[in-house]
Amino acid sequence: MPRKVWVSTTAFIAGGPTIADNIARARQLLELACAERPDIVCLSETFAYLGVKYRAAEVAEPVPGPITDMAAEVARRHSTYIICPLLEQRGGKVYNVAVLLDRQGQIVGTYEKVHPVTTTADYTELEYGVTPGVEPKVLQTDFGRIGILICFDLMFPREWARLKAKGAEIVFWASAYNGGFPLQTYASLHHYYVVSAVNPDRARIVDITGRIIAMTSRRNPVISAELDLEKGLYHTDFNAVQIPAIRAHYGRDVLIQVYGDEAMFTLESRREDLAVAQIEAEFGLERLDDYLARNAGLHDTLREGKTPIPQQTPYLGRQQ
């Protein structure tokens, strides 16, 4: 069955003059997003303090607390997941966190920013008193597995690779800046969706191919898109020869997009009773990640001086 997920995200754009004003602005953005009945909405990094002078220890609050209470009330009323970033006071330390709330407003989990940026030129302090987290984590929702990263984490490819290894299907990136092209790069490299929520003006929803699906602007601070978590991504090697047969058999019941420059294509089902996995089995397709893993295994075998063992691939007997 297709796993369609409606995702909304936000650009905060203007903040201040008080924390209370920012929380009210965040509520307005959530209400605007929830008009489209999303499965999940993401807010931007530490939105509550935008345009406010602060020290981390002075404004941080426990979780749950006033900020997450606001988001939880919206989540319950609209039956949606919400990612709510803030500064959390915990165990005598302050963490820059993103809290995931479920459709009932309950806390699913928290991600602590692994790479806060220094705010002193002598490298003695991070983000006015923030403690770094340890590692990214994947959180389970009722629609799939998501990862969350925050702002300066963008500069550290290891964390994005870790989320791929842990099975993330969508990575949300809450930030104080727009981020730009690296978001597309990570989506393309790791074959997951990337959704950003930012304090300036250009939040993005990025496809597994690295292409931008939607982007906010100053006149449009909330965007939404339907993502298909079952969407298949394939190398054209051995697989592309089947595209005409798939189209001939299923017609408009499938959507195939071919990306010749990258030697890839994607496959989606447009029928509720037709799974992409069924089409893969029927036409002997192998997903890109599995194809790359087979090639890497052959590389290792030959480097070790061993004789490769023939494999029973779905496309055995085809010419490349």
Secondary structure, DSSP 8 states (H G I E B T S, - for coil): ---EEEEEEEB-----S-HHHHHHHHHHHHHHHHTT--SEEE--TTGGGTT----HHHH-B-SSSHHHHHHHHHHHHHT-EEEEEEEEEETTEEEEEEEEE-TTS-EEEEEE-S---B-STTS--BTTT----S---EEE-SS-EEEEEEGGGGG-HHHHHHHHHTT-SEEEEEESS---THHHHHHHHHTSEEEEEESSS--EEE-TTS-EEEE-BTTB-EEEEEEETT-EEEESTTTGGGHHHHHHHHGGGEEEEEEGGGTEEEEEE-STT--HHHHHHHHT---HHHHHHHHHHHHHHHHTT--------TTTT---
